[in-house]
Amino acid sequence: MLPIVLVLLVATSALAAPSVQLTQGSINDIAPAKSNGRLVGGYLSDRAFELVDGGDTNVYILTSQQIINDLANQNSPFSQALAVGQTLAILSQLATGIPGDSCAAAALINAEASGNPGAIRSALSNFAQSLSVGIDQIVQLSSNPNGVRYATGVQGKCGGGGRTYNFEGAWSAILSSPASPAELSLLNESYCAAKRLYGAFNARSNNVGAYITAASLPSFNRLIQEIIGPLANFLSAAANGNAGAAAGQAKQSLARAGNYGLI
């Protein structure tokens, strides 16, 4: 009987699931991304996202953050504006402990799909204002995280909290933007991540998906290209713990965006 018992033991051991041991390291053990000397680069978005506690960051938000880092390292004004706009948009939705809604983002998405210039201008203005409020909340997150733990994000007035909008129409326009093959590949990845966030059951993921989508629209990208300097400076200051010093100029640039004829 002994040989049979040994065979059974060996077989049981072979079929058993392998054991896995996880060791959690500290984020402080990871060296921060280094500046490449440009106003916008992957270092900028990478360090800005370190402001956010990872407890509310799911895999699709993390994927979007990495895509943004790669977009920021592209050389064109188009991709760098995408990176800055999306970074600001995501941070505005992750800065508070209680999610708000995505009414402003959904309104811009639907307005762009309508093709109505007046509706687009109005929706762009409202979306820029929501980001301006988000800048104030990012400043609080940077200086006193506990101060926004129980704060609520930007709230608008729309049915369903802006969780339903013309997602496919928006991304059809985004993916038709003038982009290099590398940029188009990154945009396709961004589309896939945003779609999973759009279809998620929780409001925070829905909000992030909507704000990524709105911040990628051609109309908003053109706006960001014109005011990228103050916004990039704000993100850099926030990453260095001095967000308040650059917040005023960033908010003013959003408020004055109409001077460029884009709102």
Summary of the structure (lengths in Angstrom):
residues: 263
radius of gyration: 21.4
end to end distance: 85.3
largest distance: 90.0
contacts: 864
relative contact order: 0.15
helix: 72%
strand: 1%
